[in-house]
């Protein structure tokens, strides 16, 4: 089967697959009021996930990131990892987690086939961590980070959303941490969503400001790999860890796009901030539907826009980032 490619020559090797909208944290930039289900959601089951993974693997997908909500809230999370591991075409299995179950399950997930893990730690100050996440679980999450390092993951990344007036003074503390700790620290520029306009105005901090500080301190840009995400990564000879910056408002941010999203209810999203999504679920029921599913994927790639429209204040249908595994 031919590689997924859009009309702008971008090839898509990377799938972000959400398996639940549910999250047990109340992060101010994502779900400040906590998770509120719309009716009784029915998320993709294991058979549907297997068919989805199979189809994407046949059109060039090599990396799958399991996202949420909080993906580890699913009781069959380890089974999901094993399903992906059983597909020989998938080279890299990753997940993004708030880390609350990590201390207990890191080794189990690694043994099942998970190899890369992103953990959300928006502040190294326990009080600020609580203020941002709504949960007093800083120590628990940090024990999870230690467990991930001990389990032997290929890459352990820490995600921190840049928030003016909240965690913007944490950079020296983060730098001190990664001086002797082999983790990737990723600062994510706050993105405006449908429900977050006022929050964005109050707390948006340009990632370019952090980039300037890093370059002035001797951090060097790292050439990205083909299946890397959107971060610009930097390394320094005096530090064991690396720093990545995700700057969606930067010039040409979308030029290197290599990833697609499927929501927990089986909708394909060509971009986090553009459209309603295209239902794939009707073609995830039997193995015999694979050819038709692949045909639908190729057809939709022809509709992908060259860029998002965040600079114009257009956030599409995305009301909050948990809704489609942002």
N, C-alpha and C positions, 0 to 999 in steps of 0.2 A: 504493500500500500504506500502511496506517496505521502511525503512529509506535509504536515499542516503548514500552510504559508498564506499570508494575506497579499493584498494587491500592492503593498509597499515593499515587498521582498523580505518581510520579517518572518522568520521560521520559529515555530513554537515547540519547544522541547520540555516545557515545564507546566505541570498542572497543579493548581491549588484546589484541593477537593475538600469542601466543607462537609462534615458529617453530623453537625448539630448546630442549631442557633442558640442553644441553652448555654448560659454562663452563670457562674456562682459569684463572680466579682461585679462590682458596680463602678467601673472606671469612669471618671468624670468626662473623659473625651469620647466615650463609646456608649456605655449604658448607665448613665448617672442614676436612673430610677430602678436599675436592676432589670433582669429579663422578664418580659411580659409576653407570654405566648398569645398568638393570634389563633384562637380556637384550639384545636387539638392537632398540632403539627405531626405529620408522619414523615420521618426522615428516611433517607435511603437505607434499605436493608442490605445485608451482606451479599445476597445474590445480585442485587442491582449494582452494588459497588464493584463486584467482580466483573460484571459485564462492562461497566464504565471503564475500569482500568484496562481491560482487554482491548477495547476499541481504541482508546487513546494510545496504548502501547503499539498498536499497529500503524499509527500515523506519526510516529517519531517521538512520542513522549518518552523521556528518559528519567525524569525526576518528578516525583509526586510529593507534595506537602499536604499533610492531613491537618485541616484547620477546623475552627468552630465559628462562633461560640467557643466554648472550652471543650475540645475534642475528647479529652480523657474522662469527661462525665459519662460517656457511653460505656456501658458495662462490657460491650464487645470490642472495645478499643484495640486490645491486643490481637483479637481475631482479624480486625481490619488491617493491621500491620502485616499479619501473616499472609493474608490474601494478596497484598501487593508484592510481598517477598516472593511468593510462588510464581510471579510473572517474570520470566527471565529477561524480558526486554527493558524492565525498569532497573536502572542502575543505582538510583539514590532514593531513599525513603526518609522523609523529614516530617517534623511536626512543629507547630507553634502552640505553646501552652502557658497558662498562668502559673504553673509550677506547683500547685497545691497538692497534687498527688505524686509528684516526682520523686520525693525522697523514698517513698514506699515502692514505687514501680519502675524506677529507672532501669534496673538490671533486667527485669522481665521484658520491658519494651525493647531493650537492646538485643536480648536473646531472640526475640521474635523477628528481628530484622531492621528495626529503626536505627538509623546511623547518624542523623543530624537532628539537632533539637534547638529551637529558639524559645527562650524563657523571658517572659515580660517582667522586667524589674525597673519600674519608672523612677525609683529613687533609692539611694543607699541609706537614706535617713528613715528609720522605721516610722516616725511620726508623719513624714511627708508621704511615705508609701501608703499609709493608712488613709491619708487625706485624699490621695489620687484614686486609690482602688476601692475604697469603702470597706476594706477587709484588713483586720489586724493579723496578717499572716506573713509578715516579713521574714521572721526567723524560719518558719516552715518552708518558705520558698527558697531561702538561701541554703537550707539543708538539702533541698532538691538539686540546686546547682552543684553542690559538692558531690551528691550521688551521681549526677550525670557525668561529671569529670572522672569519677572513680569507675564508672561502668565501661568507659572506653569509647565513647562516641567519637566519630571522626571530627565532628565540629560541634562545639557548644557556643551558641550565640545568645547574647543578652539584648533584648529589645527595650529601648526607652524612648517614649514619645517626648519630644522637646516641648516644654510648656513654660512660657514666659510667666514669671511671677510665682512659679511653683518649684520646678526642679532645675531651673536654668543656672543655679549656683552649684550644681552637683558635679560639674565637669572635673574639677581637681580630684574629687573623691573617686570618681570612676577611673580616672587615669592612674591614680595610686593603686587601685585594685588590679588593673590589667598589667601593671609593670611586672608582676611576678606570677600572674595567673594566665594560662593559655586559653583565653576565650576571645570570641569576637564580640565587641561591643558595638551595637548599631543604634544610632540616634535617628529617629524617624520624625520628619517635619510634620507637624499637625496639619491634617487635611480637613477642609470644610465639608460637612455633610448636611443633609436636609434639615436635621433637627439641631445642628450645632453652629448656626451662624453667629450668635452672640458670643458663644464660648470661643469660637475661632478668633473673633475680633479681639477678645480679651487676652488670649494666651498664645496666639501664633508667634513663633520665633523662627526666623529664616535659617535653614540649615547652612546656607552660604556663609553666615557669620561664623559658625563653628568650623567650617572648612578653612576659612582664612586663618583662624587661630591655630589649627593643626598644622597647616603649611608653614606658618611662621615659626612653629616649634620643631620643624624638621621632619614631619610625617610625610612619607612618600606614597604616591598613588600606585595601587596594584592593578595590573592588567586583569580584567575579568575573564572567567572561564565561560564556556558556551552556555552552561545551564545555571549560571549564577542569577540571583534575583536582581532587583533594581538598585542595590546599594553601590555607591562609590566607596571602595575599600582602601584603607591606608595602613601602612605598617611603619615601625620605627625600630631601629637596631637596639634601642635601650629597653624595649618592651616585649614581653612574651605574647601579649594579646594584640589584636588588631582593632581598628575602628572602622565602622561603615556608616555612611550617611545616605539616608533615603530622602531625596529632595524632589518631591513631585512638582514643585513650581519652578524647577531649574530648566533652563533652555535645553531643548532636545531630550527631555526626560523619556519621552515615549519612543524615541528613535530605536532604542535597543530592546523594546518590549519582546519578551520571549515566553510569556506565560498567559494561560487562560484560567478561568475560574468556573467551577461547578458548585452551585449552592447545595445545601443539605436536602433540599426538596427536588434536586435533579435538574436545575436550570443552568444552562450554559451562559456565562457572562463574558463577553469579549473584552470588557473593560470594567474596572471597579466603579466608574462614574459616568456611564453613558446610557445604558438601556435597561429595559425590563427583564431581559434574559429570555432565552429560548428553551422551551421544555424539551428535555431528552428522555424523560421517565417512561414514556410510552414505548420507547425502543430499548429499554433496559430489562425486559422481562424474560427473554429467552436468548440462547446463543445464536439462534437462527436469524436474529435481527441485526447482527453485527454489521453487515454490509450496508444496510439502510441507515444505521446509526452513523457510520463513517461518512456516508454520502451527505448526511445532514451536517456533520461537522465541517466538511469541506465547503458546503454551500454557505454556511454562516460566516466562515472566515472572509468570504468576499465582501461581507457587510461591515467588517471592522474599520473604524475610523483611524485616521493617521495619528490623532492625538486626543487627549481629553480636553475639556473646556473649563478646567478649574480657574484659569486666569480670568475667565469671564463670569465667575461665580455660579457656573452651571455644574451642579453635583449629580445630575441625573436622578434616578429613583432611590439612590442610597441614602437612607435616613440615618443609619448608624452603621459603624464598621462591622459589628457582629453579624449583621444580617446576611452577608454573603462571604464570610470568611476573610474580611479585610486584613 
